[in-house]
């Protein structure tokens, strides 16, 4: 198996190609105008990888710097897998590689691709990238607004108060404009419009939650119930050893999706009779209220996943049995 690892930094790229069990060939492109992390450098990297014809190209998620690279390689028909940096770092430690440089990271990524064989996912379309960026931007603006509102409540300076109020007014305008762009993007796409209507048919799921799920959980309707719960960080994970049976807990996954689902589940326990009945049943059995709420979050996600897979609107009787 030929695997490639690409370590992506802000200004440069490192490529390592592993030919089966042979030594890794490493290309370091720092300070090279031809292989910078730019459109020109990515094009040259793409040409080199097309010649090598690897079975898997592994990149780490690096906060957005990897997106232009993965999109370009995916558009060229190359098999790209974007993986969690924590998994790669744990793998490196497990194989005794404690040092960390860009060149070493590229080698580790190539070895990770060969040994672990992470799943290759198709690159999101340009429209999906734009939509995801708008949803993420709305979340950023909301965080800034909350931070400024907290500062407004504690400041004693009239000058600072006036400045914060002016900034809050600006943030309100930007939030409204971003919301308008999100709604326009959905309205201009028949597929997204149908998905939003389907999601919003679930009591407890509002328009903003639907936007988050559409933008940041595109696997809805394609993954099975266990996979989709893990992606959202809602699956209870075991912690057992020998005769010890540890406490199950949920962690990991996509934080933004998990937060949106948590609030949707909280709303559903009040307005969705099926989720409310499930919640009451768990509490009556002695489960802590927060544990019961997390279980409702997972059940709601599984129901939504089934709806997306079948293309059906909310039906309490049918969905209760399928979940």
C-alpha angles and dihedrals in degrees: 000000000000112000131177130203123201118194108202122206129171095261107021148021132230120202128195123182120197118199103201110286093343124111117284118256108218127198117194113198102180115139090008115128089207097055106034120130090270136104091269094047092046090052091054091046089051091052092051093049093047088056092049092047097205121194092224135015115199126202131171122236100250103179096279104318089101095056100082090046096048092044093052094046092046091050088054089058095252119146105250127182119187109200139189111268091220091061092050093047091050089049091051092052091047090056092048097254103137099155117087128205131138091257093049091047091055090051091049091050091053091049090045089054092051098045103033099029097206118211117276111227126192115252114256117253121255091254091051091051091051092047093048090049092053092050091048090048091053089054091050092050091049091052091051090049092051091048092051092047089054091050091048090058094054105038120103097185117099091207093052091045091054091049093050092048090051091050091048090053089052092048091050090055092047091048091051091049093048090049089051091051091050092050091046091052090053094046092051092055118067090198095052091043090055092047092050093050090049093050094045090053087075110092105241097028112103132190095268092050089049090053092051093050093047093048103038106026104048089155090077109125093015104065124066123249095268094047095047092049091052092048090055094042093243100115116105108238123210123240103188132143125176109315092345116104108197128199116277115236139178121230142139123038126103108328097204092052092046092052093049092048092048092056090044090052090049089053092044092056086064104038106022110076095199094051090042091054090049091049093049091048092055094046091049089054090058101262117149112255094243091049089051090049092052089050088052089051091055093045091050091051092049090050091050090048090053091048092051091047093051096034092232132141123239112295112172096203097046097039093049091060096042094052 
